[in-house]
């Protein structure tokens, strides 16, 4: 009888890999002073898609005997993103609270400049900046980052799992022990 794989334990390493890739990418963007470049987000998304594809494919091939259903793949992707989100939230807190506390002020200035370029009325800009100032605290940004990463990770997992799933005939493709 085949033993069922514990997706939480087997994907811990994959989640840590994904988290470290995210942290390294964020650090590269930070050190190159591209934090407020709108295209870096697209590049980060492509990197996440590629890394998740290879991690789920590795999980399928190494722990699921080369076969995985769409639901199992989505579940594994969400687990990977949960580990990723926790690491990213911790890193976001450290970045904004300890590494560069001035980054909060830079973010607020960038938001204000963006609103000015879009021609937002002064009253709306003042209201928006007041809300931004309340949300741009490391202790609030970290949980928001965790929540946002989980939502984005679920969507990415749904997409990537389309290409990772590989189902076979259980009577013909039974794994050899």
C-alpha positions in Angstrom: 0.0 0.0 0.0 1.3 3.4 -1.0 2.0 5.9 1.8 0.4 9.3 1.3 2.9 12.2 1.1 2.5 15.0 3.7 2.4 18.1 1.5 3.2 20.4 4.5 6.5 18.7 5.3 7.6 18.1 1.7 6.9 21.6 0.6 8.7 23.3 3.5 11.9 23.3 1.5 10.1 24.6 -1.6 8.6 27.4 0.4 11.9 28.4 1.9 13.5 28.4 -1.6 10.6 30.6 -2.9 11.0 32.9 0.1 14.7 33.2 -0.3 14.3 33.9 -4.0 11.8 36.7 -3.1 14.1 38.2 -0.5 17.1 38.1 -2.8 15.1 39.8 -5.5 13.8 42.4 -3.1 17.3 43.1 -1.9 18.6 43.4 -5.5 15.8 45.9 -6.3 16.5 47.8 -3.1 20.3 48.0 -3.7 19.8 49.1 -7.3 17.4 51.8 -6.1 14.6 50.4 -8.3 12.1 50.1 -5.4 9.7 52.5 -7.0 10.1 51.3 -10.6 6.8 50.0 -11.9 8.4 47.4 -14.2 10.2 45.6 -11.4 6.9 44.3 -10.2 6.3 42.6 -13.6 9.8 41.1 -13.5 9.2 39.8 -10.0 5.9 38.2 -11.1 7.6 36.4 -14.0 10.3 35.2 -11.6 7.6 33.9 -9.2 5.8 32.1 -12.0 9.0 30.4 -13.2 10.2 29.4 -9.7 6.7 28.1 -8.7 6.5 26.1 -11.9 9.8 24.4 -11.2 9.1 23.8 -7.5 5.7 22.2 -8.3 7.2 20.2 -11.1 9.9 19.0 -8.7 7.3 18.1 -6.0 5.3 16.2 -8.6 8.2 14.3 -9.9 10.0 13.6 -6.6 7.1 13.1 -4.2 4.0 12.3 -6.2 5.6 9.6 -8.6 5.3 11.9 -11.6 1.6 12.4 -11.3 -0.4 15.2 -9.6 -4.0 16.3 -9.9 -4.9 20.0 -10.4 -6.2 20.2 -6.9 -3.1 18.7 -5.3 -0.9 21.0 -7.4 -2.9 24.1 -6.3 -2.8 22.9 -2.7 1.0 22.4 -2.8 1.3 25.9 -4.4 -0.7 27.5 -1.7 1.4 25.8 1.0 4.6 27.0 -0.8 3.2 30.5 -0.8 2.2 30.4 2.8 5.8 29.7 3.8 6.9 32.3 1.3 4.5 34.9 2.7 5.7 34.4 6.2 9.3 34.9 5.2 8.4 37.9 3.1 6.4 39.5 5.9 9.3 39.1 8.3 11.7 40.6 5.8 9.4 43.5 5.0 9.2 44.3 8.7 13.0 44.2 9.0 13.5 46.2 5.8 11.2 49.1 6.9 11.8 49.0 10.6 15.5 48.2 10.9 17.4 48.2 7.6 16.0 51.5 6.2 13.4 53.3 8.3 13.6 56.2 5.8 12.0 54.0 3.2 8.6 54.7 4.7 9.1 58.5 4.0 10.4 57.7 0.5 7.3 55.6 -0.2 4.9 58.3 1.0 6.7 60.9 -1.1 6.5 58.6 -4.1 2.8 58.1 -3.5 2.2 61.8 -3.3 4.2 62.5 -6.5 2.2 59.8 -8.3 -1.0 61.4 -7.2 0.2 64.8 -8.4 1.1 63.4 -11.8 -2.3 61.9 -12.2 -4.0 65.2 -11.3 -5.7 64.1 -8.2 -7.6 67.0 -6.5 -5.9 68.3 -3.3 -8.6 67.2 -1.0 -8.5 63.7 -2.3 -4.8 63.7 -2.2 -4.8 64.8 1.5 -7.3 62.1 2.4 -5.3 59.5 0.5 -2.0 60.5 2.1 -3.6 60.4 5.6 -4.6 56.8 5.0 -1.2 55.9 3.4 0.6 57.4 6.4 -1.5 55.1 8.8 -0.8 52.0 6.7 2.9 52.7 6.0 4.1 51.4 9.4 6.2 48.3 9.5 3.9 46.6 12.0 1.0 47.1 9.6 2.8 46.5 6.4 4.1 43.0 7.4 0.6 41.5 8.0 -0.7 43.3 4.9 2.2 41.8 3.0 1.4 38.3 4.3 -2.3 38.7 3.2 -1.4 40.1 -0.2 1.2 37.4 -0.8 -1.3 34.7 0.0 -4.0 36.1 -2.3 -1.4 36.6 -5.1 0.1 33.2 -4.4 -3.3 31.5 -4.7 -3.9 33.1 -8.0 -0.5 32.2 -9.3 -0.9 28.6 -8.0 -4.2 28.3 -9.9 -2.5 29.4 -13.1 0.7 27.4 -12.8 -1.1 24.2 -11.7 -2.7 24.1 -15.2 0.7 23.4 -16.6 2.0 21.2 -13.8 -0.9 18.7 -13.5 -0.2 15.3 -14.9 -2.8 12.6 -14.3 -2.6 9.1 -15.6 -4.6 6.0 -15.5 -4.3 4.6 -12.0 -4.6 1.0 -13.2 -1.8 1.3 -15.8 0.4 3.9 -14.2 0.6 2.5 -10.7 4.0 3.4 -9.1 6.4 0.6 -8.7 7.6 -0.2 -5.2 
